[in-house]
Amino acid sequence: MTKTREKPAKKIIKPGKDITAPKADSLKKKLHKTTAQGTVNLTLDFAGVKKIDPVGLSVIIAAHNTLKNAGGKLTLKNVSDEFLNLFGTIQLDQHFELQ
């Protein structure tokens, strides 16, 4: 009998205080590992995130693209008003769900 492996349920990752160049590689590896395990619906919990830079944004966008290509989605929750404005200004709010 062959076992069918189910895809992991929706996963939540807390990126920490900063999503900036010095910490982006660590987040990128964590996101890659999660998607490689079959997770297609991923939530990044922005509670406590104080800074984000272009490198951090590129990691988030890459994760979104990977999930979208797999038929899933990326959700950002606990997003501060400051980041909501940023994502709206650069029109990322049209590509993934913000809560």
ChimeraX commands (.cxc) that place a marker at each C-alpha (Angstrom):
marker #1 position 0.00,0.00,0.00 radius 0.5
marker #1 position 1.29,3.46,-0.90 radius 0.5
marker #1 position 1.06,6.23,1.65 radius 0.5
marker #1 position -0.16,9.57,0.45 radius 0.5
marker #1 position 1.49,12.46,2.19 radius 0.5
marker #1 position -0.82,15.36,2.92 radius 0.5
marker #1 position 0.44,18.89,2.53 radius 0.5
marker #1 position 1.01,20.64,5.84 radius 0.5
marker #1 position -1.80,22.85,7.05 radius 0.5
marker #1 position -1.50,26.58,6.87 radius 0.5
marker #1 position 1.69,27.66,8.60 radius 0.5
marker #1 position 2.45,30.84,10.53 radius 0.5
marker #1 position 5.96,32.32,10.72 radius 0.5
marker #1 position 6.95,35.23,12.95 radius 0.5
marker #1 position 9.84,37.04,11.25 radius 0.5
marker #1 position 10.97,38.91,14.36 radius 0.5
marker #1 position 11.73,42.57,14.95 radius 0.5
marker #1 position 13.47,43.43,11.68 radius 0.5
marker #1 position 13.12,42.17,8.13 radius 0.5
marker #1 position 16.32,43.78,6.89 radius 0.5
marker #1 position 19.40,42.72,4.95 radius 0.5
marker #1 position 21.30,41.29,7.94 radius 0.5
marker #1 position 18.37,39.05,8.88 radius 0.5
marker #1 position 16.83,38.45,5.46 radius 0.5
marker #1 position 18.90,35.36,4.67 radius 0.5
marker #1 position 17.66,33.60,7.80 radius 0.5
marker #1 position 14.04,34.39,6.93 radius 0.5
marker #1 position 14.61,33.34,3.32 radius 0.5
marker #1 position 15.93,29.94,4.46 radius 0.5
marker #1 position 12.99,29.45,6.82 radius 0.5
marker #1 position 10.49,30.33,4.06 radius 0.5
marker #1 position 12.24,28.05,1.57 radius 0.5
marker #1 position 12.22,25.14,4.02 radius 0.5
marker #1 position 8.52,25.69,4.72 radius 0.5
marker #1 position 7.54,25.76,1.05 radius 0.5
marker #1 position 9.82,22.79,0.28 radius 0.5
marker #1 position 7.86,20.80,2.87 radius 0.5
marker #1 position 4.72,21.44,0.82 radius 0.5
marker #1 position 3.13,24.35,2.65 radius 0.5
marker #1 position 1.21,26.45,0.15 radius 0.5
marker #1 position -0.75,28.74,2.48 radius 0.5
marker #1 position 1.59,30.76,4.61 radius 0.5
marker #1 position 1.03,33.59,7.07 radius 0.5
marker #1 position 3.75,35.98,8.17 radius 0.5
marker #1 position 2.85,37.44,11.56 radius 0.5
marker #1 position 4.15,41.01,11.62 radius 0.5
marker #1 position 3.51,41.47,15.35 radius 0.5
marker #1 position 6.66,43.13,16.60 radius 0.5
marker #1 position 8.14,43.92,13.19 radius 0.5
marker #1 position 9.61,47.41,13.41 radius 0.5
marker #1 position 11.78,47.68,10.29 radius 0.5
marker #1 position 11.74,46.40,6.76 radius 0.5
marker #1 position 14.11,47.29,3.94 radius 0.5
marker #1 position 14.24,46.51,0.19 radius 0.5
marker #1 position 16.08,43.24,0.80 radius 0.5
marker #1 position 13.40,42.16,3.27 radius 0.5
marker #1 position 10.69,43.15,0.81 radius 0.5
marker #1 position 12.33,41.07,-1.90 radius 0.5
marker #1 position 12.30,37.99,0.37 radius 0.5
marker #1 position 8.58,38.48,1.03 radius 0.5
marker #1 position 7.84,39.00,-2.67 radius 0.5
marker #1 position 9.82,35.87,-3.60 radius 0.5
marker #1 position 7.84,33.86,-1.03 radius 0.5
marker #1 position 4.60,35.24,-2.46 radius 0.5
marker #1 position 5.63,34.24,-5.99 radius 0.5
marker #1 position 6.62,30.73,-4.89 radius 0.5
marker #1 position 3.34,30.20,-3.05 radius 0.5
marker #1 position 1.26,31.64,-5.89 radius 0.5
marker #1 position 2.95,29.34,-8.41 radius 0.5
marker #1 position 2.09,26.40,-6.14 radius 0.5
marker #1 position -1.58,27.44,-6.04 radius 0.5
marker #1 position -1.35,28.92,-2.55 radius 0.5
marker #1 position -1.16,32.34,-1.03 radius 0.5
marker #1 position 0.78,34.54,1.35 radius 0.5
marker #1 position -1.01,36.42,4.10 radius 0.5
marker #1 position 0.54,39.11,6.28 radius 0.5
marker #1 position -1.21,39.59,9.62 radius 0.5
marker #1 position -0.82,42.11,12.42 radius 0.5
marker #1 position 0.52,44.61,9.89 radius 0.5
marker #1 position 1.01,48.08,11.36 radius 0.5
marker #1 position -0.55,51.15,9.74 radius 0.5
marker #1 position 2.93,52.25,8.68 radius 0.5
marker #1 position 3.51,49.03,6.76 radius 0.5
marker #1 position -0.04,49.05,5.37 radius 0.5
marker #1 position 0.73,52.48,3.90 radius 0.5
marker #1 position 4.07,51.25,2.53 radius 0.5
marker #1 position 2.54,48.18,0.90 radius 0.5
marker #1 position -0.27,50.33,-0.53 radius 0.5
marker #1 position 2.18,52.89,-1.92 radius 0.5
marker #1 position 4.20,50.27,-3.76 radius 0.5
marker #1 position 1.00,48.34,-4.66 radius 0.5
marker #1 position 1.97,45.12,-2.91 radius 0.5
marker #1 position -1.42,45.18,-1.22 radius 0.5
marker #1 position -2.82,44.01,-4.57 radius 0.5
marker #1 position -0.72,40.86,-4.52 radius 0.5
marker #1 position -1.14,39.38,-1.08 radius 0.5
marker #1 position -3.63,39.56,1.74 radius 0.5
marker #1 position -2.96,42.05,4.52 radius 0.5
marker #1 position -4.61,41.81,7.93 radius 0.5
marker link #1:1,2 radius 0.2
marker link #1:2,3 radius 0.2
marker link #1:3,4 radius 0.2
marker link #1:4,5 radius 0.2
marker link #1:5,6 radius 0.2
marker link #1:6,7 radius 0.2
marker link #1:7,8 radius 0.2
marker link #1:8,9 radius 0.2
marker link #1:9,10 radius 0.2
marker link #1:10,11 radius 0.2
marker link #1:11,12 radius 0.2
marker link #1:12,13 radius 0.2
marker link #1:13,14 radius 0.2
marker link #1:14,15 radius 0.2
marker link #1:15,16 radius 0.2
marker link #1:16,17 radius 0.2
marker link #1:17,18 radius 0.2
marker link #1:18,19 radius 0.2
marker link #1:19,20 radius 0.2
marker link #1:20,21 radius 0.2
marker link #1:21,22 radius 0.2
marker link #1:22,23 radius 0.2
marker link #1:23,24 radius 0.2
marker link #1:24,25 radius 0.2
marker link #1:25,26 radius 0.2
marker link #1:26,27 radius 0.2
marker link #1:27,28 radius 0.2
marker link #1:28,29 radius 0.2
marker link #1:29,30 radius 0.2
marker link #1:30,31 radius 0.2
marker link #1:31,32 radius 0.2
marker link #1:32,33 radius 0.2
marker link #1:33,34 radius 0.2
marker link #1:34,35 radius 0.2
marker link #1:35,36 radius 0.2
marker link #1:36,37 radius 0.2
marker link #1:37,38 radius 0.2
marker link #1:38,39 radius 0.2
marker link #1:39,40 radius 0.2
marker link #1:40,41 radius 0.2
marker link #1:41,42 radius 0.2
marker link #1:42,43 radius 0.2
marker link #1:43,44 radius 0.2
marker link #1:44,45 radius 0.2
marker link #1:45,46 radius 0.2
marker link #1:46,47 radius 0.2
marker link #1:47,48 radius 0.2
marker link #1:48,49 radius 0.2
marker link #1:49,50 radius 0.2
marker link #1:50,51 radius 0.2
marker link #1:51,52 radius 0.2
marker link #1:52,53 radius 0.2
marker link #1:53,54 radius 0.2
marker link #1:54,55 radius 0.2
marker link #1:55,56 radius 0.2
marker link #1:56,57 radius 0.2
marker link #1:57,58 radius 0.2
marker link #1:58,59 radius 0.2
marker link #1:59,60 radius 0.2
marker link #1:60,61 radius 0.2
marker link #1:61,62 radius 0.2
marker link #1:62,63 radius 0.2
marker link #1:63,64 radius 0.2
marker link #1:64,65 radius 0.2
marker link #1:65,66 radius 0.2
marker link #1:66,67 radius 0.2
marker link #1:67,68 radius 0.2
marker link #1:68,69 radius 0.2
marker link #1:69,70 radius 0.2
marker link #1:70,71 radius 0.2
marker link #1:71,72 radius 0.2
marker link #1:72,73 radius 0.2
marker link #1:73,74 radius 0.2
marker link #1:74,75 radius 0.2
marker link #1:75,76 radius 0.2
marker link #1:76,77 radius 0.2
marker link #1:77,78 radius 0.2
marker link #1:78,79 radius 0.2
marker link #1:79,80 radius 0.2
marker link #1:80,81 radius 0.2
marker link #1:81,82 radius 0.2
marker link #1:82,83 radius 0.2
marker link #1:83,84 radius 0.2
marker link #1:84,85 radius 0.2
marker link #1:85,86 radius 0.2
marker link #1:86,87 radius 0.2
marker link #1:87,88 radius 0.2
marker link #1:88,89 radius 0.2
marker link #1:89,90 radius 0.2
marker link #1:90,91 radius 0.2
marker link #1:91,92 radius 0.2
marker link #1:92,93 radius 0.2
marker link #1:93,94 radius 0.2
marker link #1:94,95 radius 0.2
marker link #1:95,96 radius 0.2
marker link #1:96,97 radius 0.2
marker link #1:97,98 radius 0.2
marker link #1:98,99 radius 0.2
view
